Amino acid sequence: MWTNQGCILTTKDFTILEILQERRTGLSEPLTALLRHKLDSATVVFRDDVPPHVATLNSRVRFRIGGAMPETRIISHDQMQGMVGLTLPLTTLRGLALLGLSDGESLALPRDGADAPHRVLLEAVLYQPEAARQKAGARTRARPPLRLVHDAGALALSMPHDAGDDDPGPSAA
């Protein structure tokens, strides 16, 4: 059913899929088969090594099913309360199919009662948490080092002391 096309998963995403496979409670046969395929064909990488165009858990992706209009969703671990229409859980065929795909890649999914499968196409990864984390780290490293502008000790000595204040402060305790 599935192509030999592999996917790229972070170590965290791979572990979550392994746990999902072990528990298998309430999973349909097509979802179980896709889960097995993902685990068997995955290239597993550390989160710092995943390319920014790969869909990972909590990535916001734009995809389309067959010839339908594109949809944008966040790939989530499970159903999130109050997030109807914004997330796509891993426990759905579409969510699991998109996980690990790169921009422009697609996967054929079975349809209930239909002979021909429908194709899920990942058009773009709009946000990937691992890429955002790497960018934030690069910005932090690119900042110039801090410089001492003035002597804080000299500033404290030059401040006038209020003679009317008889509170010895915290050091007296």
C-alpha positions as CSV (number, residue, x, y, z in Angstrom):
1,M,0.0,0.0,0.0
2,W,2.6,2.5,1.1
3,T,5.5,3.5,-1.1
4,N,9.1,2.9,-0.1
5,Q,9.4,6.6,0.5
6,G,11.0,7.1,4.0
7,C,10.5,10.0,6.3
8,I,12.7,12.0,8.7
9,L,11.8,11.9,12.3
10,T,13.4,13.5,15.4
11,T,14.3,11.1,18.2
12,K,11.4,12.6,20.2
13,D,8.9,12.0,17.4
14,F,10.2,8.5,16.8
15,T,9.8,7.6,20.5
16,I,6.2,9.0,20.5
17,L,5.3,6.8,17.5
18,E,6.9,3.8,19.2
19,I,4.8,4.4,22.3
20,L,1.7,4.9,20.1
21,Q,2.4,1.5,18.4
22,E,2.9,-0.3,21.7
23,R,-0.4,1.0,23.1
24,R,-2.4,0.7,19.9
25,T,-5.6,1.3,21.7
26,G,-8.4,2.5,19.5
27,L,-6.2,2.7,16.3
28,S,-7.8,1.6,13.0
29,E,-6.0,-0.9,10.8
30,P,-5.0,1.7,8.2
31,L,-3.5,3.9,11.0
32,T,-1.7,0.9,12.5
33,A,-0.2,0.0,9.1
34,L,0.9,3.6,8.4
35,L,2.4,3.8,11.9
36,R,4.4,0.6,11.2
37,H,5.5,1.9,7.8
38,K,6.7,5.2,9.4
39,L,8.7,3.4,12.0
40,D,10.2,1.0,9.6
41,S,11.2,3.5,7.0
42,A,12.3,6.5,9.2
43,T,15.6,8.2,9.2
44,V,16.0,9.3,12.8
45,V,17.9,12.5,13.6
46,F,18.6,14.7,16.6
47,R,16.3,17.8,16.8
48,D,19.3,20.1,15.9
49,D,19.9,18.1,12.8
50,V,16.4,18.0,11.3
51,P,16.1,20.1,8.1
52,P,13.6,23.1,8.5
53,H,11.4,21.9,5.6
54,V,10.5,18.6,7.4
55,A,7.2,18.4,9.3
56,T,7.8,17.5,13.0
57,L,5.5,17.4,16.0
58,N,4.0,20.8,16.7
59,S,4.9,22.1,13.2
60,R,2.4,24.3,11.4
61,V,2.0,22.9,7.9
62,R,0.1,23.7,4.7
63,F,-1.2,20.6,2.9
64,R,-3.8,19.5,0.5
65,I,-5.8,16.3,0.0
66,G,-6.1,15.4,-3.7
67,G,-7.4,18.4,-5.6
68,A,-9.0,20.2,-2.6
69,M,-8.0,23.6,-1.3
70,P,-5.0,23.8,0.9
71,E,-5.4,23.5,4.6
72,T,-3.2,24.8,7.4
73,R,-2.9,22.9,10.7
74,I,-0.5,22.2,13.6
75,I,0.6,18.6,13.9
76,S,-0.2,17.7,17.5
77,H,0.3,14.7,19.8
78,D,-3.4,14.3,20.4
79,Q,-6.7,16.2,20.3
80,M,-6.3,19.5,22.1
81,Q,-9.3,21.0,23.9
82,G,-10.4,24.3,22.4
83,M,-8.3,23.9,19.3
84,V,-10.9,22.6,16.9
85,G,-9.8,23.1,13.3
86,L,-6.3,24.2,14.3
87,T,-4.6,21.0,15.0
88,L,-4.1,17.7,13.3
89,P,-3.5,14.9,15.8
90,L,-1.0,12.0,15.1
91,T,-3.9,9.7,15.8
92,T,-5.5,10.6,12.5
93,L,-4.3,9.2,9.1
94,R,-3.6,12.8,7.8
95,G,-1.7,13.9,10.9
96,L,0.5,10.7,10.9
97,A,1.0,10.8,7.1
98,L,2.3,14.4,7.2
99,L,4.8,13.8,10.1
100,G,8.3,13.3,8.7
101,L,7.5,14.5,5.2
102,S,9.4,17.3,3.5
103,D,8.0,20.2,1.5
104,G,6.6,18.9,-1.8
105,E,6.4,15.2,-0.7
106,S,3.1,13.3,-0.7
107,L,1.7,10.0,0.6
108,A,-1.3,8.0,-0.7
109,L,-3.9,7.2,2.0
110,P,-6.7,4.7,1.8
111,R,-10.3,6.0,1.6
112,D,-13.2,4.2,3.3
113,G,-15.2,2.3,0.7
114,A,-13.2,3.6,-2.3
115,D,-10.9,1.7,-4.6
116,A,-8.5,4.6,-5.3
117,P,-6.6,6.2,-2.4
118,H,-6.3,9.9,-2.0
119,R,-3.0,11.7,-1.9
120,V,-1.9,14.0,1.0
121,L,0.6,16.6,-0.3
122,L,2.7,18.6,2.1
123,E,3.0,21.9,0.4
124,A,5.0,23.7,3.0
125,V,6.2,23.7,6.6
126,L,5.3,27.2,7.8
127,Y,6.7,26.8,11.3
128,Q,8.9,24.1,12.8
129,P,9.8,24.4,16.5
130,E,13.2,22.9,16.0
131,A,14.1,25.5,13.4
132,A,12.7,28.3,15.5
133,R,14.9,27.0,18.4
134,Q,18.0,27.0,16.2
135,K,17.3,30.6,15.0
136,A,16.8,31.8,18.6
137,G,20.1,30.2,19.6
138,A,21.9,31.8,16.6
139,R,20.5,35.2,17.6
140,T,21.7,34.7,21.2
141,R,25.2,33.7,20.0
142,A,25.3,36.7,17.5
143,R,24.8,39.3,20.2
144,P,27.8,41.3,21.3
145,P,29.2,40.5,24.7
146,L,28.1,42.7,27.6
147,R,30.4,45.5,28.6
148,L,30.7,47.2,31.9
149,V,29.7,50.8,31.2
150,H,30.3,52.3,34.7
151,D,31.5,51.1,38.1
152,A,28.5,50.1,40.1
153,G,30.5,50.5,43.4
154,A,31.4,54.1,42.6
155,L,27.7,54.8,41.8
156,A,26.7,53.5,45.3
157,L,29.3,55.6,47.1
158,S,28.3,58.8,45.3
159,M,24.6,58.5,46.3
160,P,23.8,60.7,49.3
161,H,22.8,58.8,52.5
162,D,19.6,60.0,54.1
163,A,20.6,60.8,57.7
164,G,16.9,60.5,58.9
165,D,16.6,56.9,58.0
166,D,17.5,54.7,61.0
167,D,16.5,51.4,59.4
168,P,19.7,49.3,59.4
169,G,18.4,47.2,56.4
170,P,18.6,43.5,55.7
171,S,22.2,43.1,56.7
172,A,21.4,43.9,60.3
173,A,19.2,40.8,60.6
